[in-house]
Amino acid sequence: MVQLSEKELKKLIQGGETNTVELKVAAPRATEMAERLCGMANAQGGMVIIGVKDALHEIVGVVLVRHWMSF
């Protein structure tokens, strides 16, 4: 797993989406995320950054939601 400094992460975000960087305002469904990650893995690698509005490169963060399962 790649560890980035805050400065490096902001630089990636300001660069916008590329072949190796995808910006998402929210986490996609698991199947969509798997497709994107497999596509990147089969190419030149990359990363999906969640919590960023793509068009404006605005960092909005993510909401922590805990799902409780009852049986």
Phi, psi and omega per residue, in radians:
M1 nan 2.333 -3.127
V2 -1.418 2.322 3.060
Q3 -1.872 2.203 -3.126
L4 -2.009 2.562 3.000
S5 -1.331 2.896 3.107
E6 -1.029 -0.709 -3.135
K7 -1.105 -0.762 3.125
E8 -1.131 -0.712 3.140
L9 -1.129 -0.779 3.119
K10 -1.092 -0.642 3.114
K11 -1.120 -0.753 3.090
L12 -1.065 -0.775 -3.127
I13 -1.105 -0.793 -3.131
Q14 -1.125 -0.438 3.101
G15 -1.293 -0.225 3.126
G16 1.294 -3.039 -3.112
E17 -1.275 2.470 3.091
T18 -2.401 -2.964 3.061
N19 -1.143 -0.383 -3.070
T20 -2.026 -0.018 -3.134
V21 -2.301 2.221 3.037
E22 -2.115 2.369 3.113
L23 -1.907 2.290 -3.122
K24 -2.299 2.376 3.088
V25 -1.285 -0.533 3.117
A26 -2.472 2.779 3.127
A27 -1.154 2.264 3.087
P28 -1.255 2.934 3.066
R29 -0.999 2.719 -3.066
A30 -0.989 -0.728 -3.119
T31 -1.170 -0.694 3.111
E32 -1.156 -0.722 3.115
M33 -1.097 -0.745 3.128
A34 -1.065 -0.744 3.118
E35 -1.074 -0.782 -3.128
R36 -1.130 -0.780 -3.127
L37 -1.173 -0.681 3.094
C38 -1.130 -0.710 3.096
G39 -1.067 -0.760 3.117
M40 -1.166 -0.723 -3.130
A41 -1.113 -0.600 3.137
N42 -1.397 -0.178 3.122
A43 -1.837 -2.078 -3.086
Q44 -1.903 0.321 -3.122
G45 1.458 -3.095 3.125
G46 2.726 -2.981 -3.135
M47 -2.584 2.635 3.047
V48 -1.919 2.143 -3.139
I49 -1.859 2.063 -3.073
I50 -1.763 2.434 3.124
G51 1.825 0.398 -3.099
V52 -2.313 2.269 3.024
K53 -1.324 2.077 -3.030
D54 -1.035 -0.876 -3.013
A55 -1.092 -0.661 -3.069
L56 -1.788 -0.148 -3.042
H57 1.005 0.593 -3.119
E58 -1.600 2.224 3.109
I59 -1.396 2.053 -3.123
V60 -1.976 -0.217 3.136
G61 1.370 -3.074 3.135
V62 -2.286 2.688 3.099
V63 -1.627 2.283 3.086
L64 -1.424 2.032 3.119
V65 -2.104 2.172 3.101
R66 -1.748 2.192 3.102
H67 -1.741 2.149 3.119
W68 -1.775 2.328 3.125
M69 -1.880 2.316 3.049
S70 -2.069 2.475 -3.109
F71 -2.003 nan nan
